[in-house]
Amino acid sequence: MKNLLSKMLTKKQCQDLAQSKKEGFRLTKSFLLSPVKILSPALKLDLNSEMNVIEKMDYERCDIWLNIDSKTEYKVRINSCKKEPDTVQWIENFLQPGDVFYDIGANVGVYSFVAAKFLKDQVQVYAFEPAFMNFSQLCKNIHLNKCQDNIIPLQIALSDKTTLDSFNYSSLIVGRAQNTLGEAIDEQGKTFKPVLKQYILSYQIDDLIANFGLLVPNHLKIDVDGIEFLVLKGAAQTLANPLVRSIIVELSEGEREQEVTNYLLDKGFKLHSKHPRITPGLFNYIFQRQPAS
């Protein structure tokens, strides 16, 4: 070990290590990373390619594996079933073999995979994720879980207009959320300063189906951090189709809740249940189509 460290560390780093051992050696992150900093770019790339972290998600019924490139993925995304048990229960209770599922705000794909694995690949999933770092990981996870035949990833935003619009990133860390289309306003109505702004294609669901022949969804999950109502408004014709049977949407309690509830009631849906999220004031609302009278 001593010979290996002498080859990897500078003379001063070896002296510092020796002094540290006398004073009661304690490993630190900066010390552990210091040998890496002096490697050539080619060796750094070789090292990076060998350090893939893959962890199993907390879904008990089936094995779902996720590539892990951030603490957010490690602490949050692999624990998504514990984080949103109501979403998992909705998938298991409402979706049926042969259904079409729109996962709007898919992030790295956790609930797309729950649907695909629970229904044993007998479901067509469209996973919408505009953020570039999450979309890249979503695609890798689709390959990792062998779901490329029934999960279609689409790097576009959904809203009430078909246009080129500004997309605001609150963070560039893989697995993070709170990115918004249009104005930089989060799900609680507060403005934030984006770390990055990019132009991105935004579609109405109605236009997307009409122009590209996407299958009409039987179920929609909408978690887009603030513009959920705009997504629903852009799907007016689609929601009138009796093929659409249920919707789960994240909303803040109050005016937005009533606005969405009234809109969906007009489209033939009733509120089935309401489930609190970790963030105070946020809830998952499940809507179900009412039987035709």
C-alpha positions in Angstrom: 0.0 0.0 0.0 2.9 2.3 0.9 4.5 1.8 -2.5 1.2 2.3 -4.3 0.6 5.6 -2.5 4.1 6.8 -3.2 3.5 6.3 -7.0 0.1 8.0 -6.9 0.8 10.9 -4.5 3.2 13.9 -4.8 6.1 14.1 -2.5 4.3 16.8 -0.4 1.2 14.7 -0.2 3.2 11.8 1.1 4.8 14.1 3.7 1.3 15.3 4.7 0.0 11.8 5.0 3.0 10.8 7.2 2.4 13.8 9.4 -1.3 13.0 9.6 -0.6 9.5 10.8 1.4 10.9 13.7 -1.4 13.2 14.6 -4.1 10.6 14.4 -4.9 9.9 10.8 -8.5 10.6 9.5 -9.5 10.0 5.9 -11.2 13.0 4.2 -13.1 13.3 0.9 -10.5 15.8 -0.4 -7.6 13.4 0.5 -9.2 10.4 -1.1 -9.9 12.4 -4.3 -6.4 14.0 -4.4 -4.7 11.1 -6.3 -7.5 11.2 -8.9 -6.8 14.9 -9.6 -3.2 14.1 -10.8 -4.2 11.4 -13.2 -4.2 12.0 -17.0 -7.5 12.7 -18.7 -7.3 9.2 -20.4 -6.9 7.5 -17.0 -9.7 9.5 -15.5 -12.0 8.4 -18.3 -11.0 4.8 -17.8 -11.6 5.1 -14.1 -15.0 6.8 -14.6 -16.1 4.0 -17.0 -15.4 1.4 -14.3 -17.4 3.2 -11.6 -21.0 2.6 -12.7 -23.3 2.5 -9.7 -26.5 0.5 -10.1 -29.0 0.0 -7.3 -32.3 -1.8 -6.9 -35.4 0.3 -6.4 -37.7 -0.3 -3.4 -40.5 -2.0 -5.4 -41.2 -5.3 -3.7 -43.2 -7.0 -6.5 -40.5 -6.9 -9.2 -36.9 -6.1 -9.7 -36.3 -2.5 -11.0 -32.7 -1.3 -11.3 -31.6 2.3 -11.6 -28.3 3.9 -12.7 -27.1 6.1 -9.9 -25.1 9.2 -10.7 -26.2 11.5 -7.8 -27.2 11.5 -4.2 -30.7 12.6 -5.2 -31.1 9.3 -7.1 -29.6 7.3 -4.3 -31.6 8.9 -1.5 -34.9 9.7 -3.3 -35.4 7.9 -6.6 -34.6 4.4 -5.5 -37.0 5.0 -2.6 -39.8 6.2 -4.8 -42.4 3.6 -3.7 -41.9 4.7 -0.1 -42.0 8.3 -1.2 -45.3 8.0 -3.1 -47.1 4.8 -2.1 -50.4 6.2 -3.5 -48.9 6.5 -7.0 -47.8 2.9 -6.8 -51.2 1.8 -5.5 -52.9 3.8 -8.3 -50.8 2.0 -10.9 -51.6 -1.4 -9.5 -55.3 -0.8 -9.0 -56.2 1.2 -12.1 -53.9 0.0 -14.9 -54.8 -3.1 -16.8 -52.9 -5.3 -19.4 -53.1 -3.6 -22.8 -53.5 -0.1 -21.4 -51.7 3.0 -22.5 -50.0 5.1 -19.8 -48.7 8.7 -20.1 -46.0 9.4 -17.5 -45.7 13.2 -17.7 -42.8 14.4 -15.8 -41.1 11.0 -15.8 -37.8 12.2 -14.3 -35.5 9.1 -14.4 -38.5 6.8 -15.0 -39.3 5.1 -11.7 -43.1 5.0 -12.1 -42.9 4.1 -15.8 -40.9 1.0 -14.7 -43.4 0.2 -11.9 -46.1 0.1 -14.6 -44.1 -1.9 -17.1 -42.9 -4.5 -14.6 -46.2 -4.8 -12.7 -48.1 -5.5 -15.9 -45.3 -7.7 -17.2 -44.7 -5.5 -20.2 -48.3 -5.6 -21.3 -48.6 -1.8 -21.2 -47.5 0.9 -23.6 -45.8 3.8 -21.7 -45.0 7.2 -23.1 -42.5 8.8 -20.7 -42.2 12.5 -21.1 -39.1 14.2 -19.6 -37.8 17.5 -20.9 -34.8 18.0 -18.6 -31.7 16.8 -20.5 -29.8 15.2 -17.6 -32.9 13.2 -16.4 -33.9 12.2 -20.0 -30.4 10.8 -20.5 -30.7 8.7 -17.4 -34.2 7.7 -18.2 -33.0 6.2 -21.5 -30.1 4.4 -19.7 -32.6 3.0 -17.2 -34.9 1.8 -20.0 -32.0 -0.1 -21.5 -30.9 -1.4 -18.0 -34.4 -2.8 -17.3 -34.9 -4.1 -20.9 -38.1 -2.0 -21.3 -37.3 -0.5 -24.7 -40.2 -2.4 -26.4 -42.9 -0.9 -24.2 -41.5 2.4 -22.8 -41.1 5.3 -25.3 -39.1 8.2 -23.9 -39.9 11.6 -25.3 -37.7 14.7 -24.5 -40.5 17.3 -24.9 -42.6 19.4 -22.5 -46.4 19.3 -22.5 -48.5 22.4 -22.0 -51.5 24.3 -23.4 -49.6 25.5 -26.5 -47.6 23.9 -29.2 -44.6 26.1 -29.5 -40.9 26.7 -28.7 -40.8 27.8 -25.1 -38.3 28.5 -22.3 -37.4 25.7 -19.9 -36.0 26.7 -16.5 -33.7 24.4 -14.6 -33.5 24.8 -10.8 -30.6 22.3 -10.7 -28.5 20.3 -13.2 -28.1 17.3 -10.8 -29.5 14.1 -12.2 -32.8 13.1 -10.6 -33.7 16.6 -9.3 -37.1 18.1 -10.1 -38.6 21.6 -9.7 -37.8 22.5 -13.3 -40.5 24.5 -15.0 -41.7 25.5 -18.5 -42.4 29.2 -19.3 -42.0 31.3 -16.2 -39.5 30.3 -13.4 -42.2 29.7 -10.8 -42.2 26.5 -8.7 -45.2 24.3 -7.7 -45.9 26.5 -4.7 -46.1 29.7 -6.8 -42.7 31.1 -5.8 -40.2 32.5 -8.3 -36.7 31.1 -8.5 -33.5 32.0 -10.3 -32.8 29.3 -12.9 -29.3 27.9 -13.1 -29.9 27.4 -16.8 -32.5 28.4 -19.4 -33.0 26.5 -22.6 -35.5 26.6 -25.4 -37.4 23.4 -25.8 -40.3 22.0 -27.8 -43.6 22.1 -26.0 -46.8 20.4 -27.2 -50.4 20.2 -26.5 -51.3 16.5 -25.9 -54.1 16.9 -28.5 -51.6 18.1 -31.2 -49.1 15.4 -30.3 -51.7 12.6 -30.8 -53.1 14.2 -34.0 -49.7 14.9 -35.6 -47.7 11.9 -34.6 -50.3 9.2 -34.1 -49.5 8.5 -30.4 -52.0 6.1 -28.8 -54.7 7.8 -26.7 -53.9 7.3 -23.0 -56.1 5.3 -20.7 -54.2 6.8 -17.7 -52.1 9.9 -17.1 -49.7 10.8 -14.3 -49.0 14.5 -14.3 -46.2 15.9 -12.1 -44.7 18.9 -13.8 -44.0 21.3 -10.8 -46.6 24.0 -11.4 -48.1 23.8 -14.8 -50.3 20.8 -14.4 -53.5 22.7 -15.3 -51.9 23.9 -18.5 -51.1 20.3 -19.4 -54.7 19.3 -18.9 -56.0 22.3 -20.9 -53.8 21.2 -23.8 -55.5 17.8 -23.7 -59.2 19.0 -23.9 -60.1 16.7 -26.8 -58.2 13.8 -25.4 -59.8 14.0 -22.0 -63.3 14.0 -23.7 -62.4 10.5 -25.1 -64.0 7.8 -23.0 -60.8 5.7 -23.4 -59.2 8.0 -20.7 -60.2 6.4 -17.4 -58.0 7.9 -14.7 -55.6 10.7 -13.9 -53.2 11.3 -11.0 -52.0 14.9 -10.7 -49.8 16.7 -8.2 -51.4 20.0 -7.0 -51.1 22.5 -4.2 -54.1 22.7 -2.1 -56.5 25.7 -2.6 -57.3 27.6 -5.8 -55.4 25.3 -8.2 -57.1 22.3 -6.7 -60.6 23.7 -7.3 -59.7 24.9 -10.8 -58.5 21.5 -11.9 -61.4 19.7 -10.1 -64.0 21.9 -11.9 -62.2 21.5 -15.3 -62.0 17.7 -15.0 -65.6 17.4 -13.7 -66.7 19.1 -17.0 -64.7 16.4 -18.8 -66.5 13.6 -17.0 -64.1 12.9 -14.1 -64.7 12.9 -10.4 -62.3 13.2 -7.5 -61.5 9.7 -6.3 -59.0 10.4 -3.5 -56.4 12.9 -2.2 -53.0 12.0 -0.8 -50.5 14.3 1.0 -46.9 14.6 -0.3 -43.8 15.2 1.7 -43.9 18.9 0.9 -46.5 20.7 3.0 -49.5 21.8 1.0 -48.9 19.5 -1.9 -51.1 16.5 -2.7 -51.6 13.8 -5.3 -55.2 13.9 -6.6 -56.6 10.9 -8.3 -59.5 11.5 -10.7 -61.6 8.7 -12.2 -64.1 8.9 -15.1 -67.7 8.8 -14.1 -69.9 6.1 -15.6 -72.0 7.4 -18.5 -75.5 8.1 -17.4 
